[in-house]
């Protein structure tokens, strides 16, 4: 009898040892990750391992990977798509160098794409795919694992022209500024606001998409002040509001305290990522980083 029990226990242990790694790897495969590099720069890694970079100014002063002379591009091993909300330098950032290094395809409006190719030598083949889109459109990328919707933004958009002569304007047309809703299959739906001001039609985003994480500009001066950013979180019905575009340079809010206080009044979940931090979702559930 005791021998039988021992045998059964041994069998069970063997089964666990053999099967456990399968469960663990399956769980890992269903995880999506969001990393903040400081300012408006985020990466999204899908459960299948595809990497999207949004507004990749990785050399911003908040990014720990860019401090003490470090090259933040050195750590980038894979980027499949670069999403640009608009053409301002603190959003285009290191997009050209990253595109050259990784072969990533550009997701932006056609005017911004065209001028980045012409003025900043963005690799032309990566800027002329069917990932070039307009506000109101939705595209499927990453073999159908990700849907990207381009949403309106009230802001401006121009592209810095490093080739401009002394008597030429140093800013070229950047098309309309935008935001993105990024719907990850078996993962979260993420809204990145770009630099938009608050606008009432953000409610349409909340009606049409089920936003798990809203990455909202809160720095004011050039975009939403903290109070309006909290209103934006409410309008898009964010399950979690994450602040961005603050503390990077003088003139914008230096911390997220005001935003957190406004969200508390509205009873909206808040999470402040630290530059360099990654949060993890399993399906639509935030499992790490909170
Ligand atoms: Zn801007």
Boltz pocket constraint, residues with backbone or C-beta under 6 A from the ligand:
constraints:
  - pocket:
      binder: B
      contacts: [[A, 86], [A, 88], [A, 91], [A, 155], [A, 156], [A, 195], [A, 222]]
      max_distance: 6.0
